[in-house]
Amino acid sequence: MKKTLIYVLVLLTLVLSACAPATTEETASETGGDTVVTSDRCGDPSQLADTIYMYNWVEYLDPDILDQFKEECGVQVIETNFDSNETLLASLQAGGADYDIIVPSDYMVQVLISEGYVQELDFDIITNIANMDPLNTNQYFDPEQKYSVPYFWGTSGFAVDTSAVPDYEASWKMLFEPTEETCGKISMLDDQRETLGAALIYLGYSLNSTDPAELEEAKELLIAQADCVRSYDSQTNDDLIITGETVFAHIWTGDALLAGSVDTGGRDEIEYVIPEEGCVIWQDNLMIPTTAPNAYTAMVFINYLHYPEIAAQNAEFVGYATPNAAAKEVLDPEMLENPAVYPPEEVEARLQWIEDVGDALQLYDRIWTEFKASVGS
């Protein structure tokens, strides 16, 4: 009887194995010997770490994707956040935590490469680099596309609460020359290149000016504006305009769109504006520090984020434009057709990239420090 039962069990095992999806395989986890089912989107299971660490912007990754990756690949992604590219750079310079993945913006990519803080990527692992739109690859900050993978891109204009300011102009004037009614109800990004950049653009100068006189003029403009600024904030500026504490917010695209969507707790009276003078166009990127302890697993996760359906899911959560051309085939059409997310060509012509200003970065640091000291921030 036992022998017969064994034959039956063996036969049943063979049948079930034959019916199992070809895209999965089982491997024993290193923690406790549990069995983890991994798909062919997980790379080589024998090389996967149990945990990787990601240093990311706030609310910039759908948490459901982290759960999916853990379930599918058996890897936990632990995320911590930074609030500016300069904070990210300072963390790496200080030899902080051993991050496996970081998410710097365009100009900071250039700095990190030149300073030797990041490693070249293996595109035999990150095969989904093939899904990228040409607009987002081989840009000035990584011209040979060796060190980075595009993550999201967008613009830095302003949001307006049209229930409070129905007759606004599509101009930086709204923020830099506020009325008596709007004074005290403005937020600006707490980011030296973004906020100095907005002032430079309004004054008619290049976003990447290295002219000391022009930067002094931009500083004076920010100082003059400061009494009307409710907050310098890169993390909760969307909450401030939703609650009515501000009526104008210097803001990144996705945050503005989430603030203007009732589906995500926002209000449909909030609109996003790309000023007629132009504004920043930016791209955030996925990179791996040279000190990353789990580089292979990090590259598997970067590749995972760019499967079309995963990239579309992530884009719909964060509200930013995906650089993944293949993801646009499954992206919500309403988002794809939104000119605030994907600006038309005539608007793109007014946008400027933040570039590495080289030694002039010390000048920017001084100007920004003097400005923040003058307003007591």
N, C-alpha and C positions, 0 to 999 in steps of 0.2 A: 504494500500500500504506500509506504514511504517512497519507494523507488518510483512508483507510478506518479506520485505527487511531484517528485523532483523533475521527471520528464515533462510533466504538464507546466511546471513553473518555468523551465528552460524554454519550452516552446512559446509560452506566453511572453517571456522576455524578448525573444527574437521578433515576435510579431509586433510588439510595442516599439521596439527599436526601429523596425522597418517603417512604421507609421509616423515616427517622430519627425518634426520639421528639420530639413537639411541645414537650416541656418543656425542650429543650436548645438552645443556640446556641453558636457558636464565636467567640472573640474573641482577638486577638493580645495576648499578655502584654507588658507594658512591659519585662520583663527578658529580653533575649536573643531576643525575637521568637518565643518558643515559642507553640504553639497550646494554649489552655486551654479545656476544655469546661465551660460554666457552665449551671446549671439555672435554672428560673424562681424558685427559692428564693434566688437570689443578687442580686436587685435589678438595677440598671442596670450591666452589666459595665464600661461606659466610665467609671463613677465609682468603681470599686473600687480601693482601695489594694492594693499587693502584700503589705503587712504591717501588722498592728495589734498594740497592746500592751494586755494585760489585767492588772490588779492584783487578785489574788484570794486567798481563803483557801487553805490547803494541802489538796491532794487533794480539790478541790471542783469538778472538771470531768473527765468521762470523756475521757482523752487520745485515744481512738478518734474522738471527735467532732471534735477538732481536725484529725485526719488526713482525716476525711470532708469537712470544710468546705474544706480546702485542695484536695482532689481535685475537689470539686464546683464550687467557686467561685474557685479559684486564689489564695486569700488565706491567708497564714500568720499564725496567732495565737501571739504570744510571751507566755508567762505568767510573771509573777513573783508572789511571795507575801508577805502580811503576816500578823501573828499576833493583831492586835486592832484594833478600830475606832479606838482612839486612835493607833495606829501609822499607820493609813491617813490620819487627819486630819493628823498631824504631817508626813507626806510631802507632802501637798498644800499645807500651810502653808509648807513649806520650798521650794516651787516645784520639787519633784523631777522625776523623769522625766515625759515627756509621755504619760501614759496615755490610752488611748482608751476603756477600759471599767474601771470600778471596781465593787466589790461590798460596799457598806456595809450594816450592819444598820439596822433600823427607826429607832431614836432618832438614829443618826448621819445618816440621810437628812435628818432635820429640821434638824440642825446645818448640813449642807453646803448645803442650800437657803438657809437664812437668811444664811449667810456668802457666798453667791454663787459657790460652787466648782463648781456643776453647771449644765448647760444643759437647757432644755426639749427634750422629745423630739418627733419627727415620727411620729405614729401612722398616717400614710399609708404610711410605710415599715414601722413595727412593727405590722403588721396583726394579728399573733397575740395582741395584748393582748386581743382578743375571746375568747380561750380561757381567760382567768383566772377562777378561782372568786371569787364576791363576797366571801368571807371575807378574801381577800388584796388587795383593791383598795380605793382611797379610804379607806385607814386614816389615823389621826391624823397620821402623819408626812408624808403627801403626799395631802391630802384631795381634791384635784382631779385626782389621777393625771396630773400634767404632766411630772414629772421622773424617774420611776422605773418599772421593770418588775419585778414579783415574780420571784424566782429560786427560793429554797427557803424552807421554814419548818419549825420544830420546837420542841423544848423543851430545857431545861437541867436535867436531874435528875441521877441518879447511876447508875453501873454497879456491880454487885456480883459478885464471884466466889463463886458458891454452893458450889463445892467446898471453899472455905476458910471461908465464913460461911453455912452452910445455914439458920440460924435468924435471919434479919435482919428488921428492921422497915422498913416503907415510910415512913421518917421521916428528916429531916436529922439527927436525933439520932445516927445511925450514924456520921456524919462529924464532928459537933461535940462528941460525947461518946463518943469511941472507947474500946474496951476495951483491956486490956493486950495482948491478942493482935493487935488490929488497929492499934494505935498504931505509927506508922512505915510503915504500908502504905496510906496515903491520898494521893491526888493531888487538887489543886484547880486550876481553871482560872486561868491567869495573865491575868486580865481584871478590871479594877477594878469595873465595873458588875455583872458576873456574880457575882463572889466576894463582894463587899460585899452584893450583892443576896441571895445565898443566906443570909448571916448575918442580914440584916434580916428576911427571911421567917421564918427559924427563931425569931427573937425576937418574932415576931408583929407586925412593923411593915410598912409599905408598902415595896415594892421601890424606890419613887421618893421615899422620905423625904428631906426637906430639913431635918429637925430635927437640929441639931448634937449634941444629947445622944444621940439614937438612933444617929447615925452613929458617935459615940465608943464607944457600947456594942457596936456591930457590930465596930469595930476591935479592942476588947479581947477579944471572942470569938475573932476570927481569931488574935490574938496567943497566946491561951491554947491554941488548937488547933495552933499552928505546930510544936511539938516532935513532933507525931505525923504531920506532913505530909511525905511522901517527896519530893514535887515540886510546884511551881506550874508547870503545863504545859498549854498549849492545843494543842500540835502532836503530841506523842508519848504522851499520856496513855492512848490505846487500846493502844499497844504495851506500856506498863508493866503493865497489868492482864492482858494476854494472856500475858506472860512470868512472871506471878506475883509481880512486884516490888511490886505494890499489890493490895489486895483490894477497895478502894472507889475510885471515880473520879468526881469532879464532871466531867460530860461532856455534850457535845451529842448529841442523839438518834442521828444517823447514825453517829458514831464508835462509840457504844456497840453499835449493831446490827452494825456490821462486826466489832467485837471479839468479838461473840457468834456469829459465823457461821463455821463450818469452811470454807465455800466461799471465804471471803476471808482465810483464814489465822488466824481466831480460834478460840475455844473455846465450845462450846455451854453450858458451865457459867456463862458470863457473861450476866447479865440486866440489863435497863434498868428503872429505877424512877422513876416520878414521885411525889415525896414527898407524903404526906397533907397537909402544910402548904401545898403548892403550889410552883410554881417558875416560871422565866421561860418565856414563849412569845415567840419571836422570828421575824423574817422578814428574810432577806437579799435584796438588791435589785440590779438592774443599772442603772447610771447612767453618764452621760458627762460628764467634766469640761469646764468651759468652755474649757480650753486644749487639748482633744483635737485633734490634727492630722488625724485621719481619722474625723470624726464620722459621715459617711454610711456608711462600711464598718462602723463599730461598730454602727450601728443595724441594718444588714443581718444582722450576726452575732447580735445580741440576738433579732431576729425568727427567725432560723434555730434558735436554741436552744429556741424555743417551738412549733415544729411538733410535733404530738402524739407522733409516734413518736420524735423526737429527745429531747423532754422526758422521756418514759418511760424511754428508754435511760439518760439522764443520772441520773435519780432512782434507778434500780436500781443504778447504779454507786456513787453517793455515799451512798445509804441514807437520804435525807431525803425529807420529804413535798413533792411538787410542788404549786405553786399552780395548775397547768394542769389545769383540769377535763376538757378534751378528752383529755389524756394518760391519764387514769384508765381510759379505755375500752380501752387497750392495755397498761396497767400489770400487772405480776405480781400476781394476785389475793391471794397470800399477803402481799405487802407492803401492799396496799390494806386488808386486813382486820386488820392488826396494830395493836392499840390504842396501842402505844408510838409508832407513826408518826402515826396519825390517831386522837387520843384521843376517847373518847365525850364527850357533852355534859356529864355530871356531873364529869368530870375537867377539861374545858376551863374550867369555872366557877372552878376553883382556880388558874388560870394568870394571870400578870401580865405585861403588856408593859413593857419598859424604855422610859421616856420621857425626853425632853430635860428636864433639871432647871434649865435656864437658868443664872443666875448662881451657883447652888449647885454647878455643876460644879467651881468652884474649891475648894469645901469637899470634894468627893469627891476631887479631885486631892491635896489636903493630907492627908486621912485615909489614902488609899492609899499615899502617899509615906512617911508616918510608919509605917504598918504594915510596908511592905517594908524600911524602914531598921531597924526593930526586930528583924526576923527575919534580917537580913543577906542579903536577896535582891536 
